[in-house]
């Protein structure tokens, strides 16, 4: 475990959500689910395994990596100098990009089940407004639970894309879009 992740977990366990970084298989599956995007916004970038996979699998696609915790954001910026790293809440960044044109994909490692209730609710509301702005947008989210990552409004539909069994613990990858 990277020392920065351990310190982040100890400082703020509710917003860290992981004891181990995402496996290469999980990171690659998340990046594959973002194929076809004009731009990707990674929410909860942490120590960067998904960031690395996105850069490798989607070369030339603009990437914004969002990380709330300053030490992790600094590490991301040092590790990936070409990435637009934003040390802010997911809600702040998603709200700021709502009018950006193109097929935007949110790739999220946010720990929705462990976030404080108010933070989780406002983040879900923000994501749903963002997705509703253009039907070509989607959220790619992983969860360790066998059900959808969060309850979405009725005009949205979750689709479980795959389960990555070779991750500790196994993780399901889900996609959320406005129902067509």
VORO-727788 format. One record per residue: residue number from 0; residue in three letters; y, x, z of N, C-alpha, C in turn. Coordinates in steps of 0.1 Angstrom, whole numbers, padded with zeros to 4 digits. Atoms other than C-alpha are relative to their C-alpha. Layout:
# residues N
NUM, Ala, Y, X, Z, Y, X, Z, Y, X, Z
...
//
This chain:
# residues 180
0, Unk, -0012, 0008, 0000, 0000, 0000, 0000, 0012, 0009, 0000
1, Unk, -0012, -0007, 0000, 0034, 0014, -0009, 0007, -0002, 0013
2, Unk, -0007, 0000, -0013, 0054, 0022, 0022, 0012, -0011, 0000
3, Unk, -0011, 0010, 0001, 0083, 0000, 0009, -0005, -0014, 0002
4, Unk, 0006, 0013, -0001, 0060, -0030, 0007, -0003, -0003, 0014
5, Unk, 0003, 0001, -0014, 0048, -0024, 0042, 0012, -0003, 0009
6, Unk, -0012, 0002, -0008, 0083, -0022, 0056, 0006, -0014, -0003
7, Unk, -0005, 0013, 0004, 0094, -0053, 0036, -0008, -0011, 0007
8, Unk, 0009, 0010, -0006, 0064, -0072, 0050, 0003, -0001, 0015
9, Unk, -0003, -0001, -0015, 0073, -0061, 0086, 0014, -0006, 0003
10, Unk, -0013, 0005, -0002, 0110, -0069, 0082, 0001, -0016, -0003
11, Unk, -0002, 0014, 0004, 0106, -0103, 0065, -0013, -0006, -0006
12, Unk, 0013, 0004, 0005, 0070, -0116, 0062, 0000, -0012, -0008
13, Unk, 0000, 0012, 0008, 0079, -0150, 0049, 0005, 0002, -0014
14, Unk, -0005, -0002, 0013, 0097, -0137, 0019, -0007, 0011, -0008
15, Unk, 0008, -0011, 0007, 0073, -0108, 0011, -0013, -0006, -0006
16, Unk, 0012, 0008, 0005, 0041, -0129, 0008, -0012, 0007, -0004
17, Unk, 0012, -0007, 0004, 0017, -0101, -0001, -0002, 0012, 0009
18, Unk, 0003, -0012, -0008, -0001, -0075, 0019, -0003, 0012, -0010
19, Unk, 0003, -0010, 0010, -0011, -0056, -0013, 0008, -0004, -0013
20, Unk, -0006, 0003, 0012, 0007, -0053, -0046, -0010, -0007, -0010
21, Unk, 0009, 0006, 0009, -0007, -0073, -0075, -0008, 0010, -0007
22, Unk, 0009, -0009, 0007, -0036, -0057, -0092, 0004, 0001, -0015
23, Unk, -0003, -0002, 0014, -0033, -0044, -0128, -0005, -0012, -0008
24, Unk, 0005, 0012, 0007, -0055, -0073, -0140, 0009, -0012, 0002
25, Unk, -0009, 0012, -0002, -0033, -0099, -0124, 0014, 0002, -0007
26, Unk, -0013, -0003, 0007, -0001, -0082, -0137, -0001, -0001, -0015
27, Unk, 0002, 0001, 0014, -0015, -0080, -0172, -0002, -0015, -0004
28, Unk, 0001, 0015, 0003, -0025, -0117, -0171, 0013, -0007, 0001
29, Unk, -0013, 0006, -0002, 0009, -0127, -0159, 0009, 0004, -0013
30, Unk, -0008, -0004, 0011, 0025, -0106, -0187, -0005, -0007, -0013
31, Unk, 0005, 0007, 0011, 0002, -0121, -0213, 0004, -0014, -0001
32, Unk, -0004, 0014, 0000, 0012, -0156, -0203, 0015, -0001, -0004
33, Unk, -0014, 0001, 0004, 0048, -0147, -0211, 0002, 0004, -0015
34, Unk, -0001, -0004, 0014, 0040, -0137, -0247, 0008, -0011, -0008
35, Unk, -0008, 0009, 0008, 0065, -0152, -0272, 0014, -0003, 0005
36, Unk, -0013, 0002, -0006, 0095, -0151, -0249, 0011, 0008, -0007
37, Unk, -0011, -0007, 0005, 0129, -0142, -0261, 0006, 0009, 0011
38, Unk, -0004, -0008, -0012, 0137, -0129, -0226, -0009, -0005, 0012
39, Unk, 0008, 0003, -0012, 0118, -0128, -0193, 0008, 0003, 0012
40, Unk, -0006, -0002, -0013, 0131, -0132, -0158, -0011, 0000, 0010
41, Unk, 0011, -0001, -0010, 0107, -0119, -0132, 0006, -0002, 0014
42, Unk, -0005, 0004, -0013, 0112, -0135, -0098, -0009, 0006, 0011
43, Unk, 0008, -0006, -0010, 0100, -0116, -0067, -0007, 0012, -0005
44, Unk, 0006, -0011, 0007, 0094, -0083, -0085, -0006, 0010, 0009
45, Unk, 0006, -0009, -0010, 0085, -0064, -0053, -0001, 0014, -0004
46, Unk, 0002, -0015, 0003, 0071, -0029, -0060, -0001, 0003, -0015
47, Unk, -0001, -0002, 0015, 0069, -0035, -0098, -0013, 0000, -0008
48, Unk, 0011, 0000, 0009, 0033, -0039, -0110, 0001, -0010, -0011
49, Unk, -0002, 0010, 0011, 0042, -0071, -0130, 0011, 0005, -0009
50, Unk, -0011, -0006, 0009, 0074, -0054, -0142, -0006, 0010, -0010
51, Unk, 0006, -0010, 0008, 0054, -0025, -0155, -0009, -0007, -0011
52, Unk, 0008, 0007, 0010, 0029, -0049, -0173, 0009, -0007, -0010
53, Unk, -0009, 0007, 0009, 0058, -0069, -0188, 0006, 0010, -0010
54, Unk, -0006, -0010, 0009, 0074, -0038, -0202, -0010, 0005, -0010
55, Unk, 0011, -0005, 0008, 0041, -0026, -0216, -0004, -0010, -0011
56, Unk, 0006, 0011, 0009, 0029, -0059, -0231, 0011, -0007, -0009
57, Unk, -0010, 0007, 0008, 0063, -0072, -0243, 0011, 0010, -0003
58, Unk, -0011, -0010, 0003, 0082, -0042, -0257, 0011, -0006, -0007
59, Unk, -0012, 0005, 0007, 0117, -0049, -0268, 0005, -0014, 0005
60, Unk, -0005, 0013, -0005, 0119, -0082, -0249, 0009, 0003, 0013
61, Unk, -0009, -0002, -0012, 0149, -0082, -0224, -0007, -0005, 0012
62, Unk, 0006, 0003, -0013, 0137, -0082, -0188, 0010, 0001, 0011
63, Unk, -0008, 0000, -0012, 0156, -0092, -0157, -0010, -0001, 0011
64, Unk, 0008, 0000, -0012, 0138, -0083, -0125, 0008, -0004, 0012
65, Unk, -0007, 0005, -0012, 0149, -0102, -0094, -0008, 0003, 0013
66, Unk, 0006, -0003, -0013, 0142, -0089, -0059, 0010, -0001, 0011
67, Unk, -0010, 0003, -0011, 0159, -0101, -0028, 0002, 0012, 0010
68, Unk, 0000, -0010, -0010, 0150, -0072, -0005, 0006, 0013, -0006
69, Unk, -0007, -0011, 0005, 0174, -0043, -0011, -0008, 0013, -0002
70, Unk, 0008, -0012, 0003, 0149, -0014, -0006, -0009, -0001, -0012
71, Unk, 0009, 0002, 0012, 0125, -0029, -0031, 0008, 0000, -0013
72, Unk, -0008, 0001, 0012, 0153, -0036, -0056, 0004, 0014, -0004
73, Unk, -0004, -0014, 0003, 0165, 0000, -0053, -0012, 0008, -0006
74, Unk, 0012, -0007, 0005, 0129, 0013, -0059, -0002, -0005, -0014
75, Unk, 0002, 0005, 0014, 0126, -0010, -0090, 0010, 0007, -0009
76, Unk, -0011, -0006, 0008, 0159, 0003, -0104, -0003, 0015, -0003
77, Unk, 0004, -0014, 0002, 0148, 0039, -0099, -0012, 0002, -0009
78, Unk, 0012, -0001, 0008, 0114, 0033, -0114, 0001, -0005, -0014
79, Unk, -0002, 0006, 0013, 0126, 0012, -0143, 0014, 0000, -0004
80, Unk, -0014, 0000, 0003, 0161, 0023, -0153, 0005, -0009, -0011
81, Unk, -0004, 0008, 0011, 0161, 0003, -0185, 0000, -0015, 0003
82, Unk, 0002, 0014, -0004, 0154, -0030, -0166, 0013, -0004, 0007
83, Unk, -0012, 0006, -0007, 0183, -0053, -0155, -0006, -0005, 0014
84, Unk, 0005, 0003, -0014, 0174, -0053, -0117, 0011, -0007, 0007
85, Unk, -0011, 0007, -0007, 0193, -0079, -0097, -0005, -0002, 0015
86, Unk, 0003, 0002, -0014, 0192, -0078, -0059, 0007, -0012, 0005
87, Unk, -0005, 0014, -0003, 0197, -0115, -0052, -0011, -0009, 0002
88, Unk, 0010, 0010, -0001, 0179, -0147, -0045, -0004, -0005, -0014
89, Unk, 0005, 0006, 0013, 0158, -0163, -0073, 0009, -0011, -0004
90, Unk, -0009, 0012, 0003, 0180, -0194, -0070, 0013, 0005, -0007
91, Unk, -0013, -0005, 0005, 0212, -0174, -0076, -0001, 0005, -0015
92, Unk, 0001, -0006, 0013, 0199, -0156, -0107, -0004, -0011, -0010
93, Unk, 0004, 0011, 0009, 0181, -0187, -0122, 0012, -0009, -0003
94, Unk, -0012, 0009, 0002, 0213, -0208, -0117, 0010, 0007, -0010
95, Unk, -0010, -0007, 0008, 0234, -0181, -0134, -0005, 0001, -0015
96, Unk, 0005, -0001, 0014, 0211, -0181, -0165, -0003, -0013, -0007
97, Unk, 0005, 0013, 0006, 0207, -0218, -0171, 0005, -0003, -0014
98, Unk, -0006, 0003, 0013, 0230, -0219, -0202, -0004, 0011, -0010
99, Unk, 0004, -0011, 0009, 0215, -0187, -0217, -0010, -0006, -0011
100, Unk, 0008, 0006, 0010, 0200, -0196, -0251, -0013, 0008, -0002
101, Unk, 0013, -0006, 0003, 0165, -0188, -0263, -0011, -0005, 0008
102, Unk, 0012, 0004, -0008, 0130, -0192, -0251, -0002, 0010, 0012
103, Unk, 0000, -0008, -0012, 0132, -0179, -0216, -0012, -0004, 0008
104, Unk, 0011, 0002, -0009, 0102, -0174, -0194, 0002, 0006, 0013
105, Unk, 0000, -0005, -0014, 0102, -0171, -0156, -0014, 0004, 0003
106, Unk, 0013, -0005, -0005, 0074, -0150, -0143, 0002, 0003, 0014
107, Unk, -0003, 0000, -0014, 0072, -0154, -0106, -0012, 0004, 0009
108, Unk, 0009, -0004, -0011, 0054, -0138, -0077, 0006, -0005, 0013
109, Unk, -0005, 0005, -0012, 0074, -0158, -0052, -0010, -0007, 0009
110, Unk, 0010, 0006, -0009, 0054, -0168, -0021, 0004, -0014, 0005
111, Unk, -0005, 0013, -0003, 0063, -0205, -0022, -0006, -0006, 0012
112, Unk, 0007, 0006, -0012, 0038, -0215, 0005, 0005, 0006, 0013
113, Unk, -0005, -0006, -0012, 0053, -0191, 0030, 0015, 0001, 0001
114, Unk, -0015, 0000, -0001, 0090, -0194, 0022, 0004, -0010, 0010
115, Unk, -0005, 0011, -0009, 0111, -0213, 0048, 0002, -0012, -0009
116, Unk, 0000, 0012, 0007, 0111, -0249, 0038, 0012, -0002, -0009
117, Unk, -0013, 0002, 0007, 0148, -0251, 0028, 0001, 0009, -0012
118, Unk, -0001, -0010, 0011, 0147, -0219, 0007, -0010, -0004, -0011
119, Unk, 0010, 0004, 0011, 0115, -0231, -0011, 0005, -0012, -0007
120, Unk, -0005, 0012, 0006, 0130, -0265, -0018, 0011, 0003, -0010
121, Unk, -0011, -0002, 0009, 0162, -0252, -0032, -0004, 0009, -0012
122, Unk, 0005, -0009, 0011, 0144, -0225, -0053, -0008, -0009, -0010
123, Unk, 0008, 0009, 0010, 0120, -0252, -0068, 0010, -0008, -0007
124, Unk, -0010, 0008, 0006, 0150, -0274, -0075, 0007, 0008, -0011
125, Unk, -0007, -0008, 0010, 0168, -0246, -0093, -0009, 0003, -0012
126, Unk, 0009, -0003, 0011, 0137, -0236, -0113, -0002, -0012, -0009
127, Unk, 0002, 0012, 0008, 0131, -0272, -0124, 0012, -0004, -0008
128, Unk, -0012, 0002, 0008, 0167, -0276, -0135, 0001, 0009, -0012
129, Unk, 0000, -0010, 0011, 0164, -0244, -0155, -0010, -0004, -0011
130, Unk, 0010, 0003, 0010, 0132, -0255, -0172, 0004, -0013, -0007
131, Unk, -0003, 0013, 0006, 0145, -0290, -0179, 0012, 0002, -0011
132, Unk, -0011, -0003, 0009, 0175, -0274, -0197, -0005, 0002, -0015
133, Unk, 0006, -0003, 0014, 0152, -0264, -0227, -0015, -0001, 0002
134, Unk, 0014, 0003, -0001, 0117, -0277, -0232, -0009, 0012, -0004
135, Unk, 0007, -0012, 0003, 0107, -0243, -0246, -0002, 0010, 0011
136, Unk, 0001, -0008, -0012, 0111, -0227, -0212, -0012, -0003, 0008
137, Unk, 0011, 0002, -0009, 0083, -0222, -0188, 0000, 0009, 0012
138, Unk, 0002, -0009, -0012, 0074, -0208, -0154, -0014, 0004, 0000
139, Unk, 0013, -0006, -0002, 0044, -0185, -0150, 0000, 0004, 0015
140, Unk, 0001, -0002, -0015, 0034, -0184, -0113, -0014, 0003, 0004
141, Unk, 0014, -0002, -0005, 0004, -0170, -0095, 0000, -0005, 0015
142, Unk, 0002, 0004, -0014, -0010, -0183, -0062, -0014, 0004, 0004
143, Unk, 0013, -0003, -0005, -0039, -0174, -0040, -0008, -0013, 0004
144, Unk, 0006, 0013, -0004, -0046, -0211, -0033, -0007, -0006, -0013
145, Unk, 0007, 0006, 0012, -0069, -0232, -0056, 0008, -0012, -0006
146, Unk, -0008, 0011, 0005, -0041, -0257, -0062, 0013, 0005, -0006
147, Unk, -0013, -0004, 0006, -0007, -0257, -0080, 0008, 0006, 0011
148, Unk, -0008, -0008, -0009, 0018, -0234, -0064, 0010, -0009, 0009
149, Unk, -0009, 0010, -0007, 0042, -0263, -0054, 0000, -0013, -0007
150, Unk, -0001, 0013, 0006, 0047, -0300, -0060, 0012, 0000, -0009
151, Unk, -0012, 0000, 0009, 0069, -0304, -0091, 0003, -0015, -0003
152, Unk, -0003, 0014, 0003, 0088, -0335, -0101, -0009, -0006, -0011
153, Unk, 0010, 0007, 0009, 0069, -0361, -0122, 0001, 0003, -0015
154, Unk, -0002, -0002, 0014, 0084, -0351, -0155, -0005, 0014, -0004
155, Unk, 0005, -0013, 0003, 0068, -0316, -0152, -0015, 0000, 0002
156, Unk, 0014, -0001, -0001, 0032, -0306, -0156, -0005, 0014, 0002
157, Unk, 0006, -0013, -0003, 0012, -0277, -0141, -0012, 0001, -0009
158, Unk, 0012, -0003, 0007, -0015, -0261, -0162, -0006, 0013, 0006
159, Unk, 0006, -0012, -0004, -0039, -0236, -0147, -0005, 0008, -0012
160, Unk, 0003, -0008, 0011, -0041, -0208, -0172, -0013, 0008, 0002
161, Unk, 0012, -0008, -0003, -0068, -0186, -0156, 0000, 0003, 0015
162, Unk, 0001, -0005, -0013, -0081, -0172, -0124, -0004, 0015, -0002
163, Unk, 0003, -0015, 0000, -0081, -0134, -0119, -0008, 0003, 0012
164, Unk, 0010, -0002, -0011, -0112, -0128, -0098, 0001, 0014, 0005
165, Unk, 0000, -0014, -0004, -0107, -0090, -0097, 0014, 0003, 0005
166, Unk, -0012, -0002, -0008, -0076, -0092, -0075, -0003, -0003, 0014
167, Unk, 0003, 0003, -0015, -0075, -0091, -0037, 0012, -0007, 0006
168, Unk, 0011, 0009, 0003, -0075, -0119, -0030, 0001, -0006, -0015
169, Unk, -0001, 0005, 0013, -0084, -0137, -0063, 0012, -0009, -0001
170, Unk, -0012, 0007, 0002, -0054, -0154, -0078, 0000, -0009, -0013
171, Unk, -0001, 0009, 0011, -0048, -0184, -0101, 0014, 0002, -0006
172, Unk, -0012, 0000, 0007, -0022, -0182, -0128, 0003, -0014, -0006
173, Unk, -0003, 0013, 0003, -0004, -0214, -0134, 0013, 0000, -0009
174, Unk, -0012, 0001, 0008, 0022, -0225, -0160, 0006, -0014, 0003
175, Unk, -0007, 0013, -0002, 0049, -0252, -0154, 0010, -0002, -0011
176, Unk, -0010, 0003, 0011, 0068, -0269, -0182, 0003, -0015, 0002
177, Unk, -0003, 0014, 0001, 0086, -0302, -0188, -0011, -0006, -0009
178, Unk, 0011, 0007, 0008, 0059, -0326, -0201, 0005, -0004, -0013
179, Unk, -0004, 0003, 0014, 0061, -0330, -0238, -0005, -0013, -0005
//
